């Protein structure tokens, strides 16, 4: 990534299909983009970070039909899952675009009309092999069988030869202009290996591209010819311009276009590095600076996909560990261009060794010593020795190195260097043993010096770690006595030396508890826990000691508004009702011990709070996927109900 003279930086993720809920692969792209966006802000850039959802096309149409929903109903449900996940992961996107928004649909139609006018889009006949199973045209390179037919490579079924009226984009005319652009801008596609792949594809010749469908109804109609629907990729790629004002906010568009980085998975490289720049050249728009194709996260050495049944839900890890360990692991474990195999063992090893031991211990013991030996305020430190000064000099070198690595998208290299420095600071503390210095009152200035060097290092580390672990970094920043928000600091105004005595430092809280691998795996493998109480356990007696929990513990609960669709008694259990509920993203069944206070018909249509992420349990032979909240007085339940206007699925916090 080159330094942008405008000092603006526009980064995008792919927009995710709403035919299914998000998994770790989607989270990975968005986390990389977030780390780069946060880094660029700390490097002084005016950043625009975009993500969103791809809501049109056959996949969504089909998935909705399978669930008995209209496409927009499905999109409205799934988009909540993406938005919630990004919130949980502390993603700092500046906008979120849905391709069903008018600002997008109008922009796509405008560009389409512009290319028709230029003669780059024309109507014709498409002859191809169509797979009814996959609802897709086969690519040309698939060979004919002996019987003159083609077989779909995805489902193995026979495809049928069809002729369809379609609009073509004159891709063939852009072969030379694209090659010229690649030659002039060798960093247009990164990493280099992907650039080579793209160039050899384009050198092999480009055929005109069919960019409308008459067989798909769920999409943007072709302007003036509504029997045709714009092909989902032509539609989707344009989000990068329609989100930042193409056709509705010229000033915003002029400020941020062209994009600096389109971050994508390698699966969609061709669309971004060949088709998209060709559409842009045809429209007369400047091309993005860089298309960065990252690698895949694999599970059991295969790409995660729903059909293989090997997808990982990032929510499970986030709820168990918080967002930062998940962000750290995905960014640290592999260089951005490579594939990586996800394993729980690998994840927990990193949490324990890098986060709990190396970083967490350093922060905790330094900050605790500052509290216990100096009540949180360090006095003027004693003279600086060469080894004290090295902590500062090494930090200055580290700061430049990390900046260079992050600038070049080498986040894992930056993290590796940060951990080398962490090792030297831990060694510095061990060598100087402040806990021993504390025993001799004459050595107070020396003790203050050692703790000052360590605290300044922690403050500096929090700045460098902020793009990767924003929440934990902000805590470290706060422990070190900073009062302005960490996010407002930049590389130019963060200096190791600016760490004057007299600042009030805060008592630390543990950042990363250690995890027992065996316990975690056993917990994961446990089919269904012991049946939970059918309603929440009674509150602790007010006269007894309250069991205080911290916010993170509370935040692990996914509390949501549930809407009761159906209610019936559980046979043979006089206290239990079986309820079918809508929690916004899906329908579920729960069993609740409220039958002595409520008849089934009292609850239908009502809205109350459920814990949606409670492990499912089987109660009297009936599965319960969650639990409702109620007060229990003398064994009778009383449920707090919501006003009917509160939507099902709304978060309760
Ligand atoms: N809707 C299109 C993109 C349109 S962009 C104009 C699409 N959507 S998708 O939901 O299938 O998401 C694709 C992206 O998710 C990939 O390009 C990649 O960024 C990310 N990943 C999906 N699975 C992944 C892995 N297993 N590993 C890493 N990233 C992966 O394609």
Boltz pocket constraint, residues with backbone or C-beta under 6 A from the ligand:
constraints:
  - pocket:
      binder: B
      contacts: [[A, 13], [A, 14], [A, 15], [A, 16], [A, 17], [A, 24], [A, 25], [A, 26], [A, 28], [A, 29], [A, 54], [A, 233], [A, 236], [A, 237], [A, 238], [A, 239], [A, 263], [A, 264], [A, 265], [A, 266], [A, 267], [A, 268], [A, 295], [A, 296], [A, 297], [A, 298], [A, 303], [A, 304]]
      max_distance: 6.0
